[in-house]
Amino acid sequence: MSDTSTQIELRVWRQFLVLAEVLHFGRAAKQLNITQPPLTLAIQQLEARLGVPLFERTRRQVSLTPAGQALVEPVRQLLQQASALSSIARTVGQGAVGRLRLGFVSTVGFGPLPGWLRGFRDIEPGIEVVLREATTDVQLRAFELGEADAGFVLHAPGFVPESGSGQSLSRLSVSIEPMVLAVPESSPLTTARRLTLPQILAQPLIIFPREIAPSLYDAVLAFYHRHSASLVIAQEAIQMQTIVNLVSAGLGLAWVPQAVTTLQRPGVVYRRLPVALGAMAPRAETSLMWPSDAGPVVTRFVEYVQRTLGDDEHDAAPA
């Protein structure tokens, strides 16, 4: 349709379409809940603006001209699209359609994340989830830069990560789990009937850099200091998969969240601490975090995760 036609009101196009379908001015006017003279005038004005006749009129019948016939289907589509606009706006405004940029630490990928993604996709097919594996510090910077909508982060219980810019973040705690030992298969610790503190504290350690998860690093450090021992760091690595691989190479042992035990590698044995020592051992908490001013798409995802937890203790709150 021409530039002139795009300036014509939808009301006039609706009148044209009804008349084109019934081909009778009286019946068309009745269907449109108007009288016949205004309809006749509206069609005459439409034809004048377009510069072509749309209808052939005789005393006995009304028929479409070739130009009128050519307009029927485009006008029908135009009106259908126009009627859908309000529905589309409501759907997007309610968060049923959109994109969720979701960060996650590798440990949650070993646990519930795949199931959450599958379930969320099933109930919210209109939301595209864009995943980014990243450490907690990287996710916090992404929040500040507006490059992420939500993310699963790792920290020590009671030590909630904060944005360096003072940005307000909300949080949903999704799990608290013990940290266990990943031990080289060649180490005597793998066959020891009972682990003892001297055995554990004397081993070289593979650990993540402090800057990626300060509270968790400090929790491990505090465990050693509590027992008058110093960390002997053999190697630092960022990803848990890399840490476990370095353990398999025999470079040292590592403290890893329990969820990581699903990652089986040749040459690695996972050992839990005895009950007497376990109460003092570091623990890891996973939280879902998001900017407090996030939109409805994020709200839908948070509510979904909260429902799957099925636990009133996991209330979303400002971080």
Secondary structure by P-SEA (a helix, b strand, c coil): cccccccccaaaaaaaaaaaacccaaaaaaaacccaaaaaaaaaaaaaaacccccccccccccccaaaaaaaaaaaaaaaaaaaaaaaaaaaaaccccccbbbbcaaaaaccaaaaaaaaaaacccbbbbbbbccaaaaaaaaaacccccbbbbbcccbbbbbccccbbbbbbcbbbbbbbbccccccccccccccaaaaaabbbbbccccccaaaaaaaaaaaaaaccccccccccccaaaaaaaaaaccbbbbbcccccccccccbbbbbccccccccbbbbbbbbcccccccaaaaaaaaaaaaaacccccccccc
